[in-house]
Amino acid sequence: MALKSMTGFARGEGRLGSHSWQWEVRTVNGRGLDVRLRMPPGYEAMEQAVREACKKRLSRGNCSLTLGVQCDGGETGAQLNEEMFKQVVRAAKRAGELTDAAAPTLDGLLSLRGVIETAEPEEDDSAQKARQAAILSDLEDVIGNVIAARKTEGAHIASSLSAHLEEIENLVGTIERAPSRTPEAIAKRLRERLEVLLGEAPQLDEQRLHQEAVLLAVKADVMEEIDRLKAHMEAARELLKSDKPAGRRLDFLTQEFNREANTICSKSNDIDVTQAGLALKVAIDRMREQVQNIE
């Protein structure tokens, strides 16, 4: 079975020169594919490539990606913000004129926020492009690990869905074999209904009686619903073996399952069929909850 869940998580890290980075990718259920990014300043130009990498390998789910990048401290430098320093000196001088306080020391002035700035040395374009390419290459590996996690979870879901289908199949068999569906039981109900009609209105003509008999027979017949449920079960089992995303089609099938179960319950005039129909609806609902997790 090759179903994939929409739930997955993976981390990855890499390094090139003085820079290191970490990827964190998390996916959860979603109607379509929604990619959300958290990128550090200076890496906005990579966003489109990251989105394309996700779209190429994921078809559904809310996908959150976080990139963290660090540069070794040895390559950062300190520089004086001269304009800020001049303003601070002027302000300190004026403060000295207004008060008898001692003049601030150079250490004190340099410790003020904004006077000393840290900066990384400028890189050429080729270095930046090489690092971005390495970061994107590592992202491919992380997405691959997410897909592996989704496949593992998908295998568990597929096993659960197979159990639900077996339960549904057993309940459909119970309905199909219900004693109330035998020709003898249907004929008995027809006779009872006709006796009631004749007791209420002895003057009813044969055409009206025939119409009532036909309506009762049609109401009691759920064979079409049973046949459709069997076809839906076969289609669902084929989808469980599919290598393609099957979540949407399985969700549609569970809606069809539920429609047939509702019809069976509405047609039922026997307690055993009604109970089996209600149990069928519960089993279908449990199956649909699982289907919501499938890509």
C-alpha positions, -999 to +999 in steps of 0.1 A: +000+000+000+014+034-010-009+059+007+007+090+022-005+109+052-004+147+051+013+147+085+051+147+086+081+164+102+118+165+095+149+185+103+182+189+085+213+210+087+243+219+065+274+240+064+295+258+038+325+279+048+317+301+077+279+297+075+258+269+089+220+264+086+191+244+098+159+234+080+127+225+098+097+213+078+063+204+092+032+193+073-003+188+085-038+183+070-050+208+044-075+210+016-048+219-009-011+227-007-004+258+014+033+266+018+043+290+046+079+302+050+100+317+078+133+329+062+160+350+078+167+385+066+187+385+034+173+352+021+140+364+007+153+358-029+152+321-022+114+320-014+102+312-049+127+283-053+116+269-019+080+270-029+087+253-062+106+226-044+076+219-022+051+220-050+071+196-071+070+169-044+040+176-023+004+178-035-016+185-004-012+197+032-003+228+051+035+230+049+055+252+072+092+257+066+117+274+088+153+283+079+179+294+104+213+306+092+243+314+114+278+329+106+309+321+127+316+350+151+352+352+139+342+369+107+321+396+122+337+430+128+330+461+148+328+496+134+321+530+148+289+547+138+305+582+135+274+602+131+258+586+162+290+591+181+291+628+172+256+632+184+263+614+217+294+636+223+275+668+217+247+656+240+273+647+267+290+681+264+257+699+267+247+678+297+280+688+313+272+725+308+238+721+325+250+701+355+281+696+377+283+659+368+316+644+357+321+641+320+314+606+306+344+584+298+351+571+263+342+536+274+309+548+286+302+566+253+312+536+232+289+513+253+258+532+243+235+514+219+241+522+182+275+538+187+294+505+179+279+484+151+288+448+142+289+439+105+298+409+084+323+414+056+307+418+022+304+387+001+306+385-037+276+371-056+293+338-064+297+330-027+261+339-019+248+318-048+269+288-038+255+289-003+219+293-015+224+264-038+237+243-009+208+253+013+183+244-014+200+210-019+197+203+018+160+213+016+154+185-010+168+160+015+146+173+043+115+172+021+124+136+012+125+128+049+091+144+054+077+123+026+092+092+042+074+101+074+042+107+056+045+073+039+050+056+073+020+073+087+001+065+055+008+028+059-008+029+093-038+047+080-042+023+051-042-006+075-069+011+095-089+019+064-087-018+054-102-027+087-130-002+083-137-016+048-139-051+062-164-040+088-185-022+062-184-053+040-196-075+069-225-050+077-235-049+040-236-087+040-258-086+071-282-063+054-281-084+022-289-116+041-316-101+063-346-123+066-369-093+059-355-091+024-366-126+013-395-128-012-416-146+014-412-118+040-419-092+013-450-111+002-462-113+038-458-076+043-477-069+011-506-091+022-507-073+056-506-039+039-534-049+015-555-061+044-551-028+061-560-009+029-591-030+023-601-026+059-599+011+056-614+014+022-631-017+009-641+001-023-605+006-035-601-005-070-575-030-082-554-004-099-549+014-065-541-018-048-516-026-075-499+007-070-497+003-033-482-032-037-456-019-062-446+010-039-442-013-009-421-037-030-398-009-042-394+005-007-384-029+006-358-034-021-323-021-012-304-043-037-294-013-058-279+003-027-261-029-017-247-032-052-234+004-052-218-001-018-200-032-031-187-012-061-176+016-038-157-009-016-139-023-046-130+012-058-117+021-023-095-010-021-080-001-055-072+034-042-055+020-012-030+003-036-025+035-057+008+053-059-010+086-067-026+110-042-059+094-033-073+115-004-098+135-024-112+104-042-114+085-010-132+114+006-157+115-023-162+077-019-170+080+018-197+105+009-212+080-015-210+053+011-229+075+035-255+084+009-263+047+003-264+040+040-289+068+045-311+054+018-310+019+033-320+033+067-348+053+052-361+022+033-358-002+062-389-015+078-371-042+098-352-037+131-323-058+121-317-039+088-321-006+107-295-015+133-271-028+106-277+005+087-269+026+117-238+006+125-228+011+088-231+048+091-209+048+122-183+027+104-184+050+074-180+081+097-149+065+113-135+058+079-140+093+068-122+107+098-091+087+087-095+097+051-091+134+060-055+126+069-046+112+034-027+132+008 
